[in-house]
């Protein structure tokens, strides 16, 4: 699939996925923030969030609420228990939903 045929979130996920697989981003490295990625790619924050979700679901990154997203240690991924991977994906999704809810509640209270 050419870069032009990709949705913006897919392009971001593909770009960062390649950087991780090629070793240009090492395990534990912090990814740029949502605002910075939004500016870099000229997209909305929600588009970046969706790209980060794709990367989390692929096991390439993990996120800590309030701290950012980091490159996962994928060296042992082939041996990873499928249940452990599913739990990581669910934890990531819950963290993302919690952050969104906090943001919405903050906007409502403002």
Backbone torsions as a table, in degrees:
resi	resn	phi	psi	omega
1	UNK	NA	129.7	-179.7
2	UNK	-74.7	158.9	-180.0
3	UNK	-60.3	-30.9	-178.9
4	UNK	-69.7	-28.7	-177.2
5	UNK	-83.7	-8.5	-178.6
6	UNK	-82.1	146.2	169.7
7	UNK	-69.0	153.7	-178.9
8	UNK	-54.7	-41.7	-179.7
9	UNK	-65.8	-33.5	178.9
10	UNK	-68.9	-36.6	179.3
11	UNK	-64.0	-43.9	179.3
12	UNK	-63.6	-48.0	-179.5
13	UNK	-61.1	-41.4	179.4
14	UNK	-65.2	-45.8	180.0
15	UNK	-58.5	-49.2	-177.8
16	UNK	-73.6	-32.7	175.1
17	UNK	-61.1	-42.6	178.2
18	UNK	-65.4	-42.3	179.1
19	UNK	-60.2	-39.7	-179.6
20	UNK	-69.7	-48.6	-178.1
21	UNK	-63.7	-32.7	179.8
22	UNK	-82.3	-4.4	177.8
23	UNK	82.2	8.6	177.7
24	UNK	-73.7	-21.0	172.7
25	UNK	-121.0	114.9	-175.0
26	UNK	-86.5	160.4	177.7
27	UNK	-54.6	133.0	178.8
28	UNK	91.7	-13.5	179.6
29	UNK	-68.0	141.5	178.4
30	UNK	-83.4	132.7	175.0
31	UNK	-79.0	157.7	174.7
32	UNK	-58.1	154.9	179.7
33	UNK	-70.3	168.1	-177.9
34	UNK	-59.9	-44.6	-179.5
35	UNK	-61.5	-44.7	-179.2
36	UNK	-64.0	-43.2	178.2
37	UNK	-66.8	-36.8	177.3
38	UNK	-59.5	-44.3	179.4
39	UNK	-68.8	-42.3	-178.8
40	UNK	-59.9	-41.9	-176.3
41	UNK	-98.6	-6.6	179.6
42	UNK	66.7	41.4	-177.7
43	UNK	-129.5	169.7	178.2
44	UNK	-75.4	158.8	179.7
45	UNK	-58.7	-36.9	179.3
46	UNK	-62.3	-33.6	177.8
47	UNK	-66.5	-41.8	177.7
48	UNK	-65.2	-42.5	178.3
49	UNK	-56.6	-43.3	-179.3
50	UNK	-65.1	-39.1	177.4
51	UNK	-63.9	-42.9	178.8
52	UNK	-64.5	-36.5	176.6
53	UNK	-62.2	-42.3	177.7
54	UNK	-60.2	-44.3	179.8
55	UNK	-66.0	-38.0	176.8
56	UNK	-65.1	-45.1	-179.4
57	UNK	-62.8	-28.8	177.8
58	UNK	-81.9	-5.4	179.4
59	UNK	78.9	14.2	-177.5
60	UNK	-86.8	-25.4	178.5
61	UNK	-136.7	165.6	170.2
62	UNK	-137.0	157.7	-176.6
63	UNK	-126.6	147.7	172.3
64	UNK	-121.0	123.8	-179.2
65	UNK	-56.8	128.5	178.6
66	UNK	83.9	-10.8	-178.9
67	UNK	-112.9	-29.9	179.0
68	UNK	120.4	-167.7	-178.9
69	UNK	-112.4	143.0	-174.6
70	UNK	-132.5	153.1	178.7
71	UNK	-72.7	131.3	178.1
72	UNK	-75.7	158.0	171.8
73	UNK	-84.2	103.0	-175.9
74	UNK	-95.9	6.5	-176.7
75	UNK	-61.9	-37.0	-179.7
76	UNK	-103.2	16.7	-174.2
77	UNK	-61.0	-35.6	-177.6
78	UNK	-63.0	-30.2	-179.6
79	UNK	-91.8	0.3	-174.5
80	UNK	-67.4	137.0	176.6
81	UNK	-63.4	130.3	-179.6
82	UNK	-58.8	-33.3	179.3
83	UNK	-67.4	-42.0	178.4
84	UNK	-62.9	-40.3	178.3
85	UNK	-63.9	-43.9	179.7
86	UNK	-61.6	-39.0	178.5
87	UNK	-64.6	-42.2	178.5
88	UNK	-61.7	-41.8	179.4
89	UNK	-62.6	-46.0	179.5
90	UNK	-63.4	-41.0	177.8
91	UNK	-61.3	-41.1	179.0
92	UNK	-63.8	-43.3	-179.5
93	UNK	-66.6	-40.3	177.8
94	UNK	-63.7	-42.2	178.7
95	UNK	-62.1	-41.3	179.5
96	UNK	-65.6	-44.1	179.3
97	UNK	-64.7	-38.3	177.5
98	UNK	-62.3	-43.9	179.1
99	UNK	-63.1	-41.2	178.8
100	UNK	-64.7	-43.1	179.4
101	UNK	-62.6	-44.5	177.9
102	UNK	-58.7	-42.2	180.0
103	UNK	-64.6	-45.0	179.7
104	UNK	-63.1	-42.1	179.0
105	UNK	-66.2	-36.5	176.9
106	UNK	-65.5	-39.6	177.9
107	UNK	-67.3	-39.4	-180.0
108	UNK	-65.3	-39.2	-177.8
109	UNK	-76.4	-18.0	-176.3
110	UNK	-75.8	NA	NA
